Amino acid sequence: MTMNPGPAPHSVTSTGKPSVSLDLGGRTALVTGAAGGIGRACALRLAAAGAKVRAVDRDAAGLDGLVGQARGLGLAGVVEPFVLDLTDLDAAEDAAAGADVLVNNAGLQLVRPLEEFPPDVFHTVLTVMLEAPFRLIRGALPQMYAKGWGRVVNLSSVHGLRASPFKSAYVAAKHGLEGLSKTAALEGAAHGVTSNCVNPGYVRTPLVEKQIEDQAAAHGIPAERVLTEVLLKDSALKRLIEPEEVAEAVAYLCTPQASFVTGASLVLDGGWTAH
């Protein structure tokens, strides 16, 4: 990754730190789950790179907060809020039309043993985290192909490569997303379109904070022990990764230097999968 020596237009993260060189001027990026966490960090990062960002989430208040944060960073008018529930698959596909960069990030989690896992929740998780990305990719590809350029970045997880107990729906969805991403890479190669997964370990987001309570109940241990004994047990680095770090990996996959990276899974797991 090319590092800039100091601050410059469209070359800093939302924290103001130097980052990979990226110019997405004239491009349109769509980010799902953009109201908070990784999605918000990605939306701000791509906006800082000059893209017009279509920020998709069902949380209208969270999107308003994102727009306000963008305005505070000098990115007024760059982030367009788009309130959408991704279980409306037809609307999701329509929303992706015209996107040059597609970041499939939206997700949800429930921690339960298989025999207690609610079938309706399993269905919803697969709809939001696998079927909706398929429909979004389907909606974005025609214009990407017509332009001869496109970037599809799928926020997978270490759980796209490894399984954990009590996360049947999430693990199934992420494993499926890995296969979908590789298929898009093979089909898009002739059209200048890359497709990759980014696979973080546990990220400092509300989704992970909620998991701590669920994992405590599932494992029968106090919440304060979940982080070290469950979530980070197999990680060499004993900390959560920050959303802005994940957004930099997403940004890298949109650079010219990454044009030969496709069908890949970029792992940010603190050494988890090194075991």
ZABA-472982 format. One record per atom (N, C-alpha, C): x negated, y negated, z negated; residue in three letters. Coordinates in steps of 0.05 Angstrom, whole numbers, padded with zeros to 5 digits, always signed. Each point is the difference from the previous one (the first is absolute). Example, Ala and Ser with C-alpha at 12.3 -4.5 7.8 and 13.67 -1.06 7.14 Angstrom:
! ZABA-472982
-00264+00114-00156ALA
+00018-00024+00000ALA
-00018-00024+00000ALA
+00007-00021+00014SER
-00016-00024-00001SER
+00015-00022-00014SER
! end
This chain:
! ZABA-472982
-00017+00024+00000MET
+00017-00024+00000MET
-00018-00025+00000MET
+00007-00019+00016THR
-00015-00025+00002THR
+00009-00019-00022THR
-00019-00009-00017MET
+00007-00017-00022MET
-00007-00029+00008MET
+00018-00018-00006ASN
-00005-00028+00005ASN
-00016-00012-00023ASN
-00019-00018+00005PRO
-00016-00011-00022PRO
+00015-00018-00019PRO
+00023-00011+00009GLY
+00015-00018-00017GLY
+00028-00004+00010GLY
+00017-00015-00014PRO
+00027-00004+00009PRO
+00002-00012+00027PRO
+00019+00009+00016ALA
+00005-00011+00026ALA
+00029+00006+00007ALA
+00012-00016+00018PRO
+00028+00005+00007PRO
+00005+00029+00008PRO
+00022+00011-00010HIS
+00009+00027+00007HIS
-00021+00021-00006HIS
-00016-00003-00021SER
-00020+00020-00007SER
-00002+00005-00030SER
+00021-00007-00014VAL
-00001+00006-00029VAL
+00025+00015-00008VAL
-00002+00015-00022THR
+00023+00014-00011THR
+00017-00019-00016THR
+00022+00011-00011SER
+00017-00017-00017SER
-00014-00009-00025SER
-00022+00013-00008THR
-00015-00009-00023THR
-00022-00020+00007THR
-00003-00006+00025GLY
-00020-00019+00009GLY
-00028+00011+00004GLY
-00003+00026-00003LYS
-00026+00013+00003LYS
-00007+00005+00029LYS
-00025-00001+00008PRO
-00008+00006+00028PRO
+00010+00028+00007PRO
+00006+00004+00025SER
+00011+00026+00009SER
-00008+00005+00029SER
+00010+00023+00011VAL
-00007+00007+00027VAL
+00009-00021+00019VAL
-00016-00005+00021SER
+00006-00019+00020SER
+00023+00011+00018SER
+00021-00016+00002LEU
+00024+00009+00015LEU
+00015-00024+00010LEU
+00006+00000+00026ASP
+00016-00021+00012ASP
+00024+00013+00013ASP
+00024-00004-00011LEU
+00025+00010+00011LEU
+00018-00022+00010LEU
-00013-00023+00008GLY
+00015-00022+00011GLY
+00016+00009+00024GLY
+00026-00008+00001GLY
+00017+00008+00022GLY
+00013+00027-00003GLY
-00007+00015-00021ARG
+00011+00027-00004ARG
+00023-00002-00020ARG
+00018+00020+00001THR
+00021+00003-00019THR
-00004+00025-00016THR
+00000-00002-00026ALA
-00003+00023-00017ALA
+00025+00005-00016ALA
+00008+00025-00002LEU
+00023+00007-00017LEU
-00010+00017-00023LEU
+00007-00007-00024VAL
-00009+00014-00024VAL
+00025+00008-00016VAL
+00003+00026-00006THR
+00023+00008-00016THR
-00008+00002-00030THR
+00020-00002-00017GLY
-00006-00001-00028GLY
-00016-00024-00008GLY
+00006-00023+00013ALA
-00018-00023-00001ALA
+00005-00018-00024ALA
+00021+00006-00016ALA
+00007-00018-00022ALA
-00020+00001-00023ALA
-00015+00022-00002GLY
-00019+00002-00023GLY
-00022+00020+00006GLY
-00018+00002-00019GLY
-00021+00021+00001GLY
-00017-00001+00025GLY
-00005+00024+00011ILE
-00017+00002+00024ILE
+00012-00015+00024ILE
+00027+00002+00003GLY
+00012-00013+00022GLY
-00003-00030+00000GLY
+00002-00012-00024ARG
-00004-00029-00002ARG
-00029-00008+00007ARG
-00019+00016-00011ALA
-00028-00005+00006ALA
-00006+00002+00030ALA
+00012+00020+00013CYS
-00004+00003+00029CYS
+00012-00023+00015CYS
+00024-00008-00007ALA
+00013-00022+00014ALA
-00016-00026-00002ALA
-00011-00005-00024LEU
-00016-00024-00003LEU
-00026+00002+00015LEU
-00012+00023+00000ARG
-00026+00004+00013ARG
+00003-00004+00030ARG
+00021+00012+00012LEU
+00004-00002+00029LEU
+00009-00029+00008LEU
+00015-00013-00018ALA
+00007-00028+00005ALA
-00025-00017-00001ALA
-00018+00005-00018ALA
-00026-00015-00002ALA
-00016+00004+00025ALA
+00003+00023+00013ALA
-00014+00005+00025ALA
+00013-00013+00024ALA
+00022-00013-00004GLY
+00013-00015+00022GLY
+00024+00013+00012GLY
+00008+00023-00010ALA
+00024+00013+00011ALA
+00025-00013-00011ALA
+00021+00001+00016LYS
+00027-00006-00009LYS
+00010+00026-00013LYS
+00007-00001-00025VAL
+00006+00024-00015VAL
+00031+00002-00005VAL
+00011+00022+00008ARG
+00028+00007-00005ARG
-00001+00017-00025ARG
+00008-00011-00022ALA
-00002+00013-00026ALA
+00027+00013-00007ALA
+00000+00027+00000VAL
+00025+00016-00002VAL
+00001+00012-00028VAL
+00023-00004-00013ASP
+00005+00012-00026ASP
+00030-00003-00006ASP
+00010+00017-00018ARG
+00028-00004-00008ARG
+00003-00019-00024ARG
-00023-00008-00011ASP
-00001-00018-00024ASP
-00002-00029+00010ASP
+00023-00013+00002ALA
+00000-00028+00011ALA
-00015-00019-00019ALA
+00003+00003-00026ALA
-00014-00017-00018ALA
-00030+00003+00002ALA
-00009+00025+00003GLY
-00029+00006+00003GLY
-00011-00012+00025GLY
+00016+00000+00021LEU
-00009-00012+00026LEU
-00002-00031-00004LEU
+00019-00011-00014ASP
-00002-00029-00005ASP
-00025-00007-00015ASP
-00008+00017-00019GLY
-00025-00004-00014GLY
-00024+00002+00018GLY
+00001+00019+00019LEU
-00022+00003+00019LEU
-00003-00025+00017LEU
+00023-00010+00010VAL
+00000-00024+00017VAL
-00012-00024-00016VAL
+00008-00002-00026GLY
-00011-00021-00016GLY
-00030+00003-00004GLY
-00009+00024-00004GLN
-00029+00005-00004GLN
-00015-00007+00026GLN
+00011+00008+00023ALA
-00012-00006+00025ALA
-00002-00031+00004ALA
+00021-00014-00007ARG
+00000-00029+00002ARG
-00022-00012-00017ARG
-00003+00011-00024GLY
-00021-00010-00018GLY
-00028+00005+00010GLY
-00003+00020+00018LEU
-00026+00006+00012LEU
-00004-00014+00026LEU
+00017-00019+00007GLY
-00002-00015+00025GLY
+00010+00015+00024GLY
+00018+00020-00005LEU
+00010+00016+00022LEU
+00030-00005+00004LEU
+00009-00024-00003ALA
+00028-00007+00003ALA
+00010+00007+00028ALA
+00023+00013+00002GLY
+00012+00006+00025GLY
-00012+00024+00014GLY
-00020+00013-00012VAL
-00013+00023+00013VAL
+00014+00026-00008VAL
+00010+00001-00024VAL
+00013+00025-00010VAL
+00031-00003+00003VAL
+00012+00017+00015GLU
+00029+00000+00004GLU
+00013+00023-00016GLU
+00016-00007-00020PRO
+00013+00020-00016PRO
+00022+00014+00016PRO
+00002+00026-00003PHE
+00019+00016+00014PHE
+00012+00020-00019PHE
+00024-00006-00011VAL
+00012+00018-00019VAL
+00013+00024+00014VAL
-00010+00024-00007LEU
+00009+00024+00013LEU
-00003+00024-00018LEU
+00020+00016-00001ASP
-00001+00026-00014ASP
-00008+00021+00022ASP
-00023+00013-00004LEU
-00011+00017+00021LEU
+00016+00026+00003LEU
+00020+00005-00017THR
+00018+00022+00005THR
+00018-00005+00024THR
+00002-00026+00007ASP
+00015-00007+00025ASP
-00020+00003+00023ASP
-00002+00024+00011LEU
-00021+00008+00018LEU
+00002-00015+00027LEU
+00024-00005+00010ASP
+00004-00014+00025ASP
-00011-00029-00003ASP
+00007-00012-00023ALA
-00010-00028-00004ALA
-00030-00001-00003ALA
-00011+00021-00012ALA
-00029+00001-00003ALA
-00014+00001+00027ALA
+00011+00017+00018GLU
-00012+00002+00026GLU
+00002-00026+00015GLU
+00023-00013-00002ASP
+00004-00026+00013ASP
-00019-00021-00011ASP
-00005+00000-00026ALA
-00018-00020-00013ALA
-00028+00002+00010ALA
-00009+00024+00009ALA
-00028+00003+00009ALA
-00005-00009+00028ALA
+00021-00007+00015ALA
-00005-00008+00028ALA
-00017-00025+00001ALA
-00021+00001+00016GLY
-00017-00023+00004GLY
-00024-00001-00019GLY
-00002+00019-00019ALA
-00023-00001-00019ALA
-00025+00010+00014ALA
-00022-00014-00004ASP
-00026+00008+00010ASP
-00015+00017-00021ASP
+00006-00006-00025VAL
-00012+00014-00023VAL
+00023+00010-00017VAL
+00001+00026-00006LEU
+00021+00011-00017LEU
-00013+00013-00024LEU
+00008-00009-00024VAL
-00011+00012-00024VAL
+00024+00013-00015VAL
+00000+00026+00001ASN
+00021+00016-00014ASN
-00009+00005-00029ASN
+00011-00016-00018ASN
-00009+00000-00027ASN
+00022+00008-00020ASN
+00025-00006+00006ALA
+00022+00004-00020ALA
+00001+00028-00011ALA
+00004+00002-00026GLY
+00001+00026-00013GLY
+00015-00001-00026GLY
+00007+00024-00010LEU
+00012+00003-00026LEU
-00009+00026-00011LEU
+00004+00003-00026GLN
-00011+00024-00014GLN
+00019+00008-00022GLN
+00002+00026-00003LEU
+00014+00012-00023LEU
-00016+00024-00009LEU
-00006+00002-00025VAL
-00017+00022-00011VAL
+00019+00019-00015VAL
+00005+00024+00011ARG
+00017+00020-00012ARG
-00009+00027+00009ARG
+00003+00021-00016PRO
-00005+00027+00009PRO
+00019+00007+00023PRO
-00009+00018+00018LEU
+00016+00007+00023LEU
+00028+00008-00007LEU
+00003+00017-00020GLU
+00027+00010-00007GLU
+00018-00021-00011GLU
-00011-00023-00008GLU
+00016-00022-00010GLU
+00001-00024+00019GLU
-00013+00003+00023PHE
-00001-00023+00019PHE
+00027-00004+00013PHE
+00011-00024-00001PRO
+00027-00005+00012PRO
-00002+00001+00031PRO
+00016+00017+00013PRO
-00001+00002+00029PRO
+00005-00027+00014PRO
+00017-00017-00011ASP
+00006-00025+00013ASP
-00025-00018+00000ASP
-00015+00001-00022VAL
-00024-00017-00002VAL
-00021+00011+00019VAL
-00003+00027+00002PHE
-00019+00012+00019PHE
+00007-00010+00028PHE
+00025+00000+00007HIS
+00009-00009+00027HIS
-00008-00030+00004HIS
+00006-00016-00020THR
-00006-00029+00003THR
-00030-00005+00003THR
-00017+00014-00016VAL
-00029-00003+00002VAL
-00009+00007+00028VAL
+00009+00022+00011LEU
-00008+00008+00027LEU
+00010-00019+00021LEU
+00023-00011-00004THR
+00011-00020+00019THR
-00016-00025+00001THR
-00006-00011-00024VAL
-00015-00026-00001VAL
-00029+00004+00007VAL
-00013+00022-00007MET
-00029+00003+00002MET
-00009+00016+00024MET
+00018+00013+00014LEU
-00008+00015+00023LEU
+00017-00006+00025LEU
+00027+00002-00004GLU
+00017-00005+00024GLU
+00000-00029+00008GLU
+00000-00019-00020ALA
-00001-00028+00007ALA
-00026-00007+00014ALA
-00024+00009-00009PRO
-00024-00005+00015PRO
+00001+00010+00029PRO
+00012+00024+00004PHE
+00004+00009+00027PHE
+00016-00019+00017PHE
+00022-00010-00012ARG
+00017-00018+00015ARG
-00013-00027+00005ARG
-00016-00009-00019LEU
-00014-00025+00003LEU
-00022+00002+00022LEU
-00014+00022-00001ILE
-00020+00005+00021ILE
+00014+00001+00027ILE
+00021+00015+00001ARG
+00016+00002+00025ARG
+00009-00027+00011ARG
+00007-00018-00018GLY
+00009-00026+00008GLY
-00023-00018+00009GLY
-00024+00004-00012ALA
-00022-00018+00006ALA
-00016+00008+00025ALA
-00001+00026+00006LEU
-00018+00010+00021LEU
+00005-00012+00028LEU
+00025-00003+00009PRO
+00004-00010+00028PRO
-00015-00026+00006PRO
+00001-00019-00019GLN
-00014-00026+00006GLN
-00030+00004-00004GLN
-00008+00016-00020MET
-00028+00005-00003MET
-00012+00012+00025MET
+00014+00019+00011TYR
-00009+00013+00025TYR
-00001-00020+00023TYR
+00020-00017+00001ALA
+00001-00020+00022ALA
-00023-00020-00002ALA
-00008-00006-00024LYS
-00023-00019-00004LYS
-00027+00014+00002LYS
+00000+00027-00003GLY
-00025+00014+00000GLY
-00016-00003-00025GLY
+00014-00007-00022TRP
-00013-00004-00027TRP
+00020+00003-00022TRP
-00008+00014-00020GLY
+00018+00003-00024GLY
-00015+00014-00023GLY
+00010-00006-00024ARG
-00012+00013-00023ARG
+00023+00010-00018ARG
+00000+00026-00005VAL
+00019+00012-00019VAL
-00017+00009-00024VAL
+00007-00010-00023VAL
-00014+00008-00025VAL
+00021+00010-00019VAL
-00003+00025-00008ASN
+00019+00013-00017ASN
-00012+00003-00028ASN
+00013-00013-00020LEU
-00009+00003-00027LEU
+00007+00027-00011LEU
-00019+00018+00002SER
+00004+00027-00011SER
-00010+00000-00029SER
-00014+00020-00008SER
-00009+00002-00028SER
-00019+00024-00001SER
-00014+00002-00022VAL
-00014+00025-00005VAL
+00020+00023+00000VAL
+00025-00006-00006HIS
+00021+00021+00000HIS
+00008+00007+00029HIS
-00011-00013+00020GLY
+00003+00009+00027GLY
-00020+00022+00006GLY
-00020+00003-00017LEU
-00021+00020+00004LEU
+00000+00021-00022LEU
+00009-00007-00023ARG
+00001+00018-00023ARG
+00028-00001-00013ARG
+00008+00022-00012ALA
+00025+00001-00015ALA
-00004-00004-00030ALA
+00021-00009-00013SER
+00000-00001-00029SER
+00027+00011-00009SER
+00001+00012-00024PRO
+00025+00010-00010PRO
+00020-00023-00004PRO
+00026+00007+00002PHE
+00022-00018-00007PHE
+00005-00022+00020PHE
-00013+00000+00023LYS
+00003-00021+00020LYS
+00008+00012+00028LYS
+00018+00018+00000SER
+00006+00015+00024SER
+00008-00018+00024SER
+00018-00019-00005ALA
+00009-00017+00022ALA
-00022-00018+00010ALA
-00015-00013-00018TYR
-00021-00018+00007TYR
-00022+00014+00015TYR
-00008+00023-00010VAL
-00022+00015+00014VAL
+00010+00010+00027VAL
+00024+00009+00002ALA
+00011+00010+00026ALA
+00001-00024+00020ALA
+00009-00023-00009ALA
+00001-00023+00018ALA
-00027-00009+00009ALA
-00020-00001-00018LYS
-00026-00009+00007LYS
-00014+00020+00019LYS
+00003+00026-00005HIS
-00011+00020+00018HIS
+00012-00003+00028HIS
+00026-00005+00001GLY
+00013-00004+00026GLY
-00010-00025+00014GLY
-00004-00021-00016LEU
-00010-00025+00012LEU
-00027+00003+00012LEU
-00017+00017-00012GLU
-00027+00006+00012GLU
+00003+00012+00028GLU
+00019+00019+00002GLY
+00004+00013+00026GLY
+00012-00019+00021GLY
+00019-00017-00009LEU
+00012-00020+00018LEU
-00021-00019+00010LEU
-00018-00009-00018SER
-00021-00019+00007SER
-00019+00011+00021SER
-00007+00026-00004LYS
-00019+00012+00019LYS
+00013+00004+00028LYS
+00026+00006+00000THR
+00014+00003+00025THR
+00001-00027+00015THR
+00006-00021-00015ALA
+00001-00027+00012ALA
-00028-00008+00010ALA
-00021+00009-00013ALA
-00027-00006+00009ALA
-00006+00014+00027ALA
+00008+00025+00002LEU
-00005+00014+00025LEU
+00016-00011+00023LEU
+00025-00007-00005GLU
+00016-00011+00021GLU
-00007-00029+00008GLU
-00010-00015-00020GLY
-00005-00028+00004GLY
-00028-00006+00012GLY
-00018+00020-00001ALA
-00028-00005+00008ALA
-00002-00011+00028ALA
+00016+00010+00018ALA
-00002-00009+00028ALA
+00011-00028+00004ALA
+00013-00011-00020HIS
+00014-00026+00002HIS
-00013-00021-00018HIS
-00024+00005-00011GLY
-00013-00020-00017GLY
+00012-00002-00028GLY
+00015+00020-00008VAL
+00013-00001-00026VAL
-00014+00021-00019VAL
-00008-00010-00023THR
-00012+00019-00020THR
+00021+00004-00022THR
-00002+00023-00013SER
+00017+00007-00022SER
-00017+00014-00021SER
+00001-00010-00025ASN
-00016+00011-00021ASN
+00015-00001-00027ASN
-00009+00016-00018CYS
+00010-00001-00028CYS
-00021-00012-00018CYS
+00010-00014-00020VAL
-00017-00009-00022VAL
+00009+00015-00025VAL
-00019+00013-00014ASN
+00007+00018-00021ASN
-00012-00008-00027ASN
+00014-00019-00014PRO
-00011-00008-00026PRO
+00007+00020-00021PRO
-00015-00001-00022GLY
+00008+00014-00024GLY
+00021-00017-00014GLY
-00001-00001-00026TYR
+00020-00016-00015TYR
-00007-00029+00001TYR
+00020-00016+00010VAL
-00003-00028+00004VAL
+00015-00015-00023VAL
-00011-00023-00008ARG
+00013-00016-00021ARG
+00026-00013+00012ARG
+00022+00015+00000THR
+00025-00010+00010THR
+00022+00007-00020THR
+00024-00012+00003PRO
+00023+00007-00017PRO
+00007+00030+00003PRO
-00003+00011+00025LEU
+00006+00028+00004LEU
-00017+00018-00018LEU
-00025-00006-00002VAL
-00018+00016-00017VAL
+00006-00005-00030VAL
+00005-00024-00007GLU
+00007-00006-00028GLU
+00025+00015-00009GLU
+00020+00002+00018LYS
+00024+00016-00006LYS
-00007+00030-00003LYS
-00019+00009+00017GLN
-00008+00028-00001GLN
-00011+00008-00027GLN
-00014-00019-00014ILE
-00012+00007-00025ILE
+00021+00010-00020ILE
+00023-00013-00001GLU
+00022+00008-00017GLU
+00010+00028+00008GLU
+00005+00004+00027ASP
+00010+00025+00010ASP
-00020+00023-00006ASP
-00025-00006+00005GLN
-00020+00021-00004GLN
-00003+00008-00030GLN
+00003-00020-00017ALA
+00000+00006-00029ALA
+00022+00019-00008ALA
+00023-00004+00011ALA
+00023+00017-00006ALA
-00005+00028+00013ALA
-00010+00001+00025ALA
-00003+00025+00014ALA
-00022+00017-00014ALA
-00021-00012-00009HIS
-00022+00015-00012HIS
+00002+00002-00031HIS
+00019-00014-00011GLY
+00003+00001-00029GLY
-00023-00012-00016GLY
-00011-00023+00010ILE
-00022-00013-00013ILE
+00007-00030-00003ILE
-00012-00014-00018PRO
+00005-00029-00003PRO
-00008-00015+00026PRO
+00013-00022+00005ALA
-00005-00016+00024ALA
-00028-00010+00002ALA
-00012-00006-00024GLU
-00028-00011+00001GLU
-00020+00020+00009GLU
+00006+00026-00001ARG
-00018+00021+00009ARG
+00003+00007+00030ARG
+00021-00010+00012VAL
+00006+00008+00028VAL
-00022-00010+00019VAL
-00009-00025-00003LEU
-00019-00011+00019LEU
-00025+00017+00001LEU
-00012+00006-00022THR
-00026+00014-00001THR
+00003+00030+00004THR
+00021+00012-00011GLU
+00003+00029-00001GLU
+00015+00011+00024GLU
+00016-00017+00014VAL
+00016+00010+00023VAL
-00007-00015+00025VAL
+00005-00026+00001LEU
-00003-00015+00025LEU
-00029-00001+00009LEU
-00019-00006-00018LEU
-00028-00003+00007LEU
-00017+00023-00008LEU
+00012+00022-00007LYS
-00016+00024-00009LYS
-00020+00009+00020LYS
+00007+00001+00026ASP
-00017+00010+00021ASP
-00015-00022+00015ASP
+00002-00025-00009SER
-00013-00022+00014SER
-00027-00005-00014SER
-00021-00003+00017ALA
-00027-00006-00012ALA
+00000-00029-00011ALA
+00014-00018+00014LEU
+00003-00028-00009LEU
+00025-00002-00018LEU
-00004-00006-00025LYS
+00022+00000-00019LYS
+00014-00027-00001LYS
+00011-00008+00022ARG
+00016-00025+00001ARG
+00021+00002+00022ARG
+00020-00016-00001LEU
+00019-00003+00022LEU
-00012-00017+00022LEU
+00007+00007+00025ILE
-00009-00017+00022ILE
+00020-00024+00002ILE
-00010-00023+00008GLU
+00016-00024+00002GLU
+00014-00001+00028GLU
+00024-00011+00002PRO
+00014-00002+00025PRO
-00017-00015+00022PRO
-00015-00020-00009GLU
-00016-00015+00020GLU
-00022+00016+00012GLU
-00010+00020-00015GLU
-00020+00018+00011GLU
+00012+00018+00022GLU
+00024+00009-00005VAL
+00014+00016+00021VAL
+00006-00017+00024VAL
+00008-00025-00004ALA
+00006-00018+00023ALA
-00025-00005+00017ALA
-00024+00000-00012GLU
-00024-00003+00015GLU
-00005+00024+00018GLU
+00007+00024-00009ALA
-00003+00024+00016ALA
+00019-00002+00024ALA
+00025-00009-00006VAL
+00019-00004+00022VAL
-00011-00020+00020VAL
-00011-00022-00010ALA
-00011-00020+00018ALA
-00022+00011+00017ALA
-00018+00016-00012TYR
-00022+00012+00016TYR
+00011+00016+00023TYR
+00021+00014-00003LEU
+00010+00017+00021LEU
+00012-00016+00023LEU
+00004-00026-00004CYS
+00010-00018+00021CYS
-00023-00015+00014CYS
-00025+00003-00009THR
-00022-00014+00012THR
-00009+00013+00027THR
-00013-00015+00017PRO
-00012+00012+00024PRO
-00020+00022-00007PRO
-00014-00003-00022GLN
-00020+00020-00008GLN
+00012+00027-00006GLN
+00026+00000-00005ALA
+00014+00025-00007ALA
+00016+00011+00023ALA
-00005-00010+00024SER
+00016+00009+00023SER
-00004+00029+00007SER
-00022+00013-00009PHE
-00004+00028+00005PHE
+00010+00018-00023PHE
+00011-00013-00021VAL
+00011+00015-00022VAL
+00029+00005+00004VAL
+00008+00024+00005THR
+00028+00007+00004THR
+00005+00029-00008THR
+00024+00005-00010GLY
+00006+00027-00010GLY
-00015+00007-00026GLY
-00009-00021-00014ALA
-00017+00005-00023ALA
+00016-00006-00026ALA
-00012+00009-00022SER
+00010-00005-00027SER
-00022-00013-00015SER
+00003-00026-00006LEU
-00020-00016-00014LEU
+00005+00002-00030LEU
-00017+00016-00014VAL
+00005+00007-00028VAL
-00012-00020-00019VAL
+00016-00011-00018LEU
-00009-00019-00021LEU
+00008+00011-00027LEU
-00014+00021-00008ASP
+00010+00015-00023ASP
-00019+00001-00024ASP
-00022-00016+00001GLY
-00018+00000-00023GLY
-00014+00027-00004GLY
-00002+00016+00021GLY
-00013+00026-00003GLY
+00018+00023-00007GLY
+00026-00004+00000TRP
+00019+00021-00007TRP
-00004+00025+00017TRP
+00000-00004+00027THR
-00001+00022+00018THR
-00028+00011+00004THR
-00020-00012-00014ALA
-00028+00011+00001ALA
-00003+00026-00016ALA
+00019+00006-00017HIS
-00001+00024-00016HIS
+00002+00025+00018HIS
! end
